[in-house]
Amino acid sequence: MKKNYEIFIDQKKYEWTEPNINGKQIKDLAGVPQSHRVWQDLPGPNDPPVKDQEEVDLTKPGREKFFTGENNSTEG
């Protein structure tokens, strides 16, 4: 039987059945546009970005909070 992982995206709770999740899956689950960016909400001042194909290990405590926002990058 698979374990369900509770994750929070933009302070809303979701269930996830895999031990890993990537940025694209987070956006799909939250229903935000693919043009948005995802960050992992960690204790302390640094919230690292999560790229579309970057996997986050949900089996480690404290890794289950994320937030999204518009991509205001001026790169390119």
Residue frames as a rotation matrix with the C-alpha (Angstrom) as fourth column:
MET 1
0.573 0.820 0.000 0.00
0.820 -0.573 0.000 0.00
0.000 0.000 -1.000 0.00
LYS 2
-0.210 -0.659 0.722 1.31
0.629 -0.656 -0.416 3.41
0.748 0.367 0.553 -0.97
LYS 3
-0.308 0.013 -0.951 1.84
0.844 -0.457 -0.280 6.09
-0.438 -0.889 0.130 1.61
ASN 4
0.552 0.479 0.683 0.07
0.693 -0.719 -0.056 9.40
0.465 0.504 -0.728 1.12
TYR 5
-0.572 -0.749 -0.334 2.17
0.820 -0.529 -0.219 12.51
-0.012 -0.399 0.917 1.61
GLU 6
0.648 0.709 -0.277 0.55
0.713 -0.693 -0.107 15.72
-0.268 -0.128 -0.955 2.78
ILE 7
-0.572 -0.787 0.229 1.98
0.820 -0.550 0.159 18.71
0.001 0.279 0.960 0.99
PHE 8
0.363 0.623 -0.692 1.06
0.563 -0.739 -0.370 22.37
-0.742 -0.255 -0.620 1.14
ILE 9
-0.543 -0.423 0.726 1.08
0.832 -0.393 0.392 24.59
0.119 0.816 0.565 -1.92
ASP 10
-0.632 0.255 0.732 0.26
-0.080 -0.961 0.265 28.26
0.771 0.109 0.627 -1.32
GLN 11
-0.823 0.163 0.543 -0.98
-0.562 -0.106 -0.820 27.26
-0.076 -0.981 0.179 2.17
LYS 12
0.348 0.929 -0.126 -3.53
-0.937 0.347 -0.033 24.78
0.013 0.129 0.992 0.77
LYS 13
-0.263 -0.446 0.855 -3.25
-0.573 0.786 0.233 21.07
-0.776 -0.429 -0.462 1.67
TYR 14
0.358 0.282 -0.890 -2.93
-0.888 0.396 -0.232 18.39
0.287 0.874 0.393 -1.03
GLU 15
0.539 -0.196 0.819 -2.40
-0.268 0.882 0.387 14.63
-0.798 -0.428 0.423 -0.95
TRP 16
0.280 -0.535 -0.797 0.42
-0.934 0.041 -0.355 13.08
0.222 0.844 -0.488 -3.02
THR 17
0.933 0.232 0.274 1.09
-0.301 0.922 0.245 9.35
-0.196 -0.311 0.930 -3.36
GLU 18
0.633 -0.770 -0.078 4.72
0.413 0.421 -0.808 9.39
0.655 0.479 0.584 -4.53
PRO 19
0.481 -0.509 -0.714 7.83
0.802 -0.072 0.592 9.97
-0.353 -0.858 0.374 -2.38
ASN 20
-0.678 -0.703 -0.213 9.07
0.511 -0.660 0.551 12.62
-0.528 0.265 0.806 -4.84
ILE 21
0.591 0.795 0.137 7.44
0.677 -0.396 -0.621 15.53
-0.440 0.459 -0.772 -6.63
ASN 22
-0.530 -0.784 0.323 8.81
0.839 -0.430 0.334 17.96
-0.123 0.448 0.885 -9.21
GLY 23
-0.801 0.127 -0.585 8.02
-0.010 -0.980 -0.199 21.58
-0.598 -0.154 0.786 -10.02
LYS 24
-0.781 0.538 -0.317 5.74
-0.439 -0.111 0.892 20.78
0.445 0.835 0.323 -12.95
GLN 25
-0.412 0.630 -0.659 3.72
0.575 0.740 0.347 18.33
0.706 -0.236 -0.667 -10.84
ILE 26
-0.621 0.152 -0.769 3.39
0.658 -0.433 -0.616 20.95
-0.427 -0.888 0.169 -8.08
LYS 27
-0.846 0.296 -0.444 1.99
-0.431 -0.870 0.241 23.47
-0.315 0.395 0.863 -10.59
ASP 28
-0.628 0.633 -0.453 -0.38
-0.158 0.466 0.870 20.86
0.762 0.618 -0.193 -12.05
LEU 29
-0.462 0.423 -0.779 -1.63
0.816 0.546 -0.187 19.86
0.346 -0.723 -0.598 -8.59
ALA 30
-0.575 0.175 -0.799 -2.20
0.473 -0.726 -0.499 23.47
-0.668 -0.665 0.335 -7.52
GLY 31
0.324 0.740 0.589 -3.80
0.914 -0.086 -0.396 24.42
-0.242 0.667 -0.705 -10.84
VAL 32
0.395 -0.263 -0.880 -1.46
-0.070 -0.964 0.256 27.33
-0.916 -0.040 -0.399 -11.47
PRO 33
0.934 -0.036 -0.355 -0.19
-0.357 -0.114 -0.927 28.31
-0.006 0.993 -0.119 -14.93
GLN 34
0.689 -0.719 0.088 2.94
0.723 0.691 -0.016 26.52
-0.050 0.075 0.996 -16.14
SER 35
0.271 -0.588 0.762 4.52
0.311 -0.696 -0.647 29.97
0.911 0.412 -0.006 -16.58
HIS 36
0.828 0.052 0.558 4.58
-0.478 -0.456 0.751 30.39
0.293 -0.889 -0.353 -12.78
ARG 37
-0.286 -0.931 -0.227 7.60
-0.413 0.333 -0.847 29.51
0.865 -0.149 -0.480 -10.67
VAL 38
0.803 0.452 -0.387 7.69
0.106 0.532 0.840 27.24
0.586 -0.716 0.379 -7.62
TRP 39
-0.233 -0.846 0.480 9.72
-0.626 -0.247 -0.739 27.69
0.744 -0.473 -0.472 -4.44
GLN 40
0.043 0.164 -0.985 10.19
0.592 0.791 0.158 25.36
0.805 -0.590 -0.063 -1.52
ASP 41
0.479 0.230 0.847 9.15
-0.462 -0.755 0.466 27.01
0.747 -0.614 -0.256 1.75
LEU 42
0.130 -0.557 -0.820 11.93
0.644 0.677 -0.358 26.13
0.754 -0.482 0.446 4.19
PRO 43
0.814 0.082 -0.575 12.69
0.542 -0.464 0.701 27.52
-0.210 -0.882 -0.422 7.65
GLY 44
-0.156 -0.910 -0.385 15.08
0.602 -0.397 0.693 30.44
-0.783 -0.124 0.610 7.51
PRO 45
0.010 0.131 -0.991 15.69
-0.331 -0.935 -0.127 33.17
-0.943 0.330 0.034 4.94
ASN 46
-0.723 -0.403 -0.561 16.34
-0.640 0.086 0.763 30.99
-0.259 0.911 -0.320 1.88
ASP 47
0.291 0.820 0.493 13.49
-0.224 0.559 -0.798 29.48
-0.930 0.122 0.347 -0.14
PRO 48
-0.708 -0.706 0.023 15.08
-0.152 0.184 0.971 27.62
-0.690 0.684 -0.237 -3.06
PRO 49
0.000 0.688 -0.725 13.32
-0.978 -0.150 -0.142 27.52
-0.207 0.710 0.674 -6.43
VAL 50
-0.197 0.035 0.980 12.06
0.024 0.999 -0.031 24.14
-0.980 0.017 -0.198 -7.67
LYS 51
-0.647 -0.108 -0.755 12.51
-0.713 -0.267 0.649 23.71
-0.271 0.958 0.096 -11.43
ASP 52
0.253 0.880 -0.402 9.95
-0.964 0.264 -0.029 21.85
0.081 0.395 0.915 -13.54
GLN 53
0.533 -0.085 -0.842 11.99
-0.230 0.943 -0.241 18.63
0.814 0.322 0.483 -13.72
GLU 54
-0.561 -0.767 0.312 13.69
-0.481 -0.005 -0.877 18.98
0.674 -0.642 -0.366 -10.32
GLU 55
0.179 0.603 -0.777 12.62
0.294 0.721 0.627 16.31
0.939 -0.341 -0.048 -7.83
VAL 56
-0.238 -0.158 0.958 11.96
-0.842 -0.459 -0.285 17.08
0.484 -0.874 -0.024 -4.16
ASP 57
-0.619 -0.068 -0.783 12.23
0.200 0.950 -0.241 14.19
0.760 -0.306 -0.574 -1.70
LEU 58
0.093 0.790 0.606 9.06
-0.584 -0.450 0.676 14.25
0.806 -0.417 0.420 0.41
THR 59
0.512 0.075 -0.856 10.30
0.454 0.822 0.343 11.51
0.729 -0.564 0.388 2.75
LYS 60
-0.592 -0.766 -0.250 12.52
0.671 -0.295 -0.681 14.03
0.448 -0.570 0.689 4.56
PRO 61
0.187 0.708 -0.681 10.77
0.949 -0.310 -0.062 16.06
-0.255 -0.634 -0.730 7.28
GLY 62
0.082 -0.078 -0.994 10.16
0.234 -0.967 0.096 19.74
-0.969 -0.241 -0.061 6.57
ARG 63
-0.874 -0.486 0.018 10.20
0.098 -0.141 0.985 19.37
-0.476 0.863 0.171 2.77
GLU 64
-0.478 0.770 0.423 6.46
0.860 0.508 0.047 19.48
-0.179 0.386 -0.905 2.16
LYS 65
0.389 0.634 -0.668 5.70
0.465 -0.761 -0.452 23.22
-0.795 -0.134 -0.591 1.86
PHE 66
-0.573 -0.499 0.651 5.80
0.808 -0.208 0.551 25.13
-0.139 0.841 0.522 -1.42
PHE 67
0.211 0.679 -0.703 4.59
0.212 -0.734 -0.645 28.41
-0.954 -0.013 -0.299 -2.84
THR 68
-0.107 -0.141 0.984 4.09
0.985 0.119 0.124 29.65
-0.134 0.983 0.126 -6.38
GLY 69
0.224 0.208 -0.952 4.19
0.147 -0.973 -0.178 33.00
-0.963 -0.100 -0.249 -8.08
GLU 70
0.989 0.146 -0.003 4.46
0.032 -0.233 -0.972 34.72
-0.143 0.961 -0.235 -11.39
ASN 71
0.216 -0.947 0.238 7.77
0.927 0.276 0.255 34.43
-0.307 0.165 0.937 -13.16
ASN 72
0.946 0.140 -0.292 9.04
0.099 -0.984 -0.149 37.99
-0.308 0.112 -0.945 -13.07
SER 73
0.103 -0.977 0.189 12.44
0.575 0.213 0.790 37.05
-0.811 0.027 0.584 -14.45
THR 74
0.697 0.031 -0.716 14.06
-0.457 -0.750 -0.478 39.38
-0.552 0.661 -0.509 -16.93
GLU 75
-0.311 -0.835 0.454 16.35
-0.111 0.507 0.855 36.66
-0.944 0.216 -0.250 -18.26
GLY 76
0.115 0.310 0.944 16.51
0.802 0.531 -0.272 36.05
-0.586 0.789 -0.187 -21.98
